[in-house]
Amino acid sequence: MAAFTRQLQDLAKALEDVQGRKHVVLLSEGFDSESILGTDDAARSAELSTASATGEYWRVDSEERYGSTGTLTAVENMLEEFRRADCTIQAVDIGGLRAGADSQGRAGGQDSLFMMADGTGGDFYRNFNDLGGAMKEMLERTSVTYLVSFQPDVKFDGDFHKLRIELNGVPKGARVVHRPGFYAPTPFSERSAFEKRLEAADKLLSDGQDRGLSTSVVAAPFRAEGGRAYVPVLIEIDGPSLLAGIKGDTAALEIYAYAIGADGTVGDYLSQNMGLQIDKVRAALEQSGLKFFGDLTLTPGDYVLRVLVRDAENGRTSTRTMPITVPEFGSGAPSLAMPLFPEPGGKWLMVQEATGKEARQNRPYPFQLQGNPFMPAAHPSIQAGTDAQFVLLGYNLGDDRIPLETQLITASGETVEGSRIAFVGRDQGPSPDATQLLLSLKTEGLPAGEYRLVTSLQGQPTSTSIPFVVTGG
């Protein structure tokens, strides 16, 4: 019994950092409820009561009469963890119908299953030997959910806060099932390593908001061996936002990047832990920040790149999501990668992914123009009134006039009127079917603010884009 409750309690703790309502389907015959409620045999209960009333206490087993307080405490602690995790237990009694000597089943098992379901806001499905029927009924009961949200102002102390929801004007017999309350978050430093990993996975799969860190991402596919793509991923971490939450002399960062295909599978991923000695890198962080260089290897197809950067000491995070299309390089179909704005060297604290990827060591540096390497900016900053050159990498563009279409989009979603892109030149790309276009963006007359440059080929359904900011007058 102790092992059973401990394992369920560990499961509840693991689910705590997974956002949203969770359901655990427990297929079981339950356990003997006498261990926590005492005997349910009327004759034996009367015998124990008589012995107690006549002073024959040596004949009274307190655990047999009232149940084990230790076991009851273990069960309540387990249920408390499920409530803390906003997780319900849907208990299915799989005892069903028995025959012969086993027809009695396990004594008190249904009582224990009902206790676990009722204690977490779930339902109890009695006497099912057809699991399909039980699951169908369960899906029907949980098929409609109403989401009621509010923003509480609570301390990160792990305290429990009760919730009460009432319905007015509902049909007779209707009932509302809701979480009994919520626990305020615990400080990040007090969470287990497993809880932190689950939280990171949850943030990677959801479009969460920045919590204390600011980042930008740029990624572009380059043709590699066997029709695959080598995809450099550059992640810029804003230095002032990073320094703002650091209290000591060191900092620890976690970086994750996953490329998720259209079918939901992971094409490739990278992860990196790093430590920083603030006294040695403060100047670089104050000037701009940290730029991380990693890479992925992907097969042709459409992907969503999800990037998470987390301060490993206090849990501050930043998440970014961007689409990546890896073309069928050998198909002959034209395609474009995202615009790349070269920036001056020495601006960032550079950190490269520490990995044993052998393929990377045999590849030339991918970002080159006319034989000269450059470092692209993930979020270019352009002085108003100046022209900023950028590079477009394309495949199978041919030698004729390229049907390139460009747009400038403001932060409010409006299109900037007029043509602001000028052709500067073209260069051979890193492979025979690759072409690099050198273009110029004119910012004269553009108000300061955030913009997005969108590029596409005429008649093509896909486009690429990059955000940038215009500074100054």
Steps between C-alpha positions, in 0.01 A plus 500: 500500500782742585673430168172548310425843649863609468511414129175686431628796701817510291288492184295796621814699577632429152178630344491817706699708253295385200260786439124444485256246634635144501316167528657179627303188409550246779410144396489309826301289741597742775639407839340378820340812647500342848862611528387862514132482606502204735299179471170507315390166649198589713541206737871564553436873546237425768741262673771766513254762625382268781857426605578871510184580700574230763861613543654196328739719305749220446243343265470817291732551202477875434611466139244228437225713652593847375757436228868588485570869550833459323338344194225763498762775516690345208182484289407860586851621415476320166161655421633840605778474242243424228295803602814712502578385144142572381475133411190282540493124546246324279471167682380198303415187697629214285369231735197450276312175536675201644412135514563219741709551811607849392150641485542710816783715361714717722326625814459878515677554167217705354493724806868583457457573129207729571707678766783573254266617223281711726799650681643639176180601319490196274238228446478138603403239238369193678517133394643529151640198324460682168770769498367639174168577666671665796717717279201602285304609805804685633551688173133600494518641852817697431423603140379850589714730712446866581811704566471769765820697558615776729832652598572450870753710686680243716843448645726220379462313830312184399194584716159356411219733393144367491268554204120495497290504184119520500259471206173690463203399287628153406272199432404280792756232569788692347820512699825688465831323541796730551835505669461560873768766498851576388844515652717802452821415314798391701831683452692367200800411717285263709373292208651162419708439189220290354244777558731749327537270199123461473452875524753553220319245282167668565636844406656360183164365387301812584533856382584644838589859579845624590565494873797724565715416196492639148623297201501498120561208260619462141530170311551411133530165318814424297529201271687206651580144396224259399237768433491602864543851636756643737312763701711744706301645790609833648341602831558852633447554873460865595777588747322760717200269554738218595699713743186643661417172674851390602589560863831317539828476313390216271210418273373170359302474178307218334431511125263266315400501133265245342395475135152345496365369170149536361417150629606593855827306500831657602730537199802596710582688817781657696549574868779680680583593859755772561645697787613862490744685725337840510813698586664376178207548261307793648635752247389287203159435655444868573595593141261253334478151646581137426466336160481120492589305184354150467375288213242243394486244218161465334338313212283691249167621638329766706603546863431725794817594688432542873773658710513533878764689698483469878694644789580181690528680834170687523285361219475810281421392144453612144333296225508557126320325214575529128418295188773331297448347156767260378462475121532192282840603377510257208148575374594813306229706672612853597509593871623774733651500847434782748670842447838532672631840611880502553614684811844620619724250676589519867155616601391190692637253750513196270438146628495194272306182570722251681429174323670213326308537173753370249318631193543860613878474504504414127283796397626846408370799690152552349462879509725634223460764232750531215741285699478710815338360816236702680285465810125553449289696748191331643330835569675766288511857627512755216560872538220702343591659167767243414510208259555153646626218280373146545551160340236264357609140447298323230507164325420427136442869423647477150682770306198703389326783678390377844128560582573624851225657709567696821288672761564712806248443780467732799454381859126569465475278190479776236689474172747779424419647161763537228804299398792520742711206375778553246702232320876524564641179351507123502758240592544126476367322809660221701380231254463494116121548515523785756495874430558784742324828427640817653224756554464835672223619733435878492373642831482867401166639615417199718393594854697337780348173618467127442451356151506165321655438159311230306644342184350249258518380142211591274254212481652317798273437802780528758687808618785581735538798731713666766416769757708816521490832679555850364666730752557874503302784340 
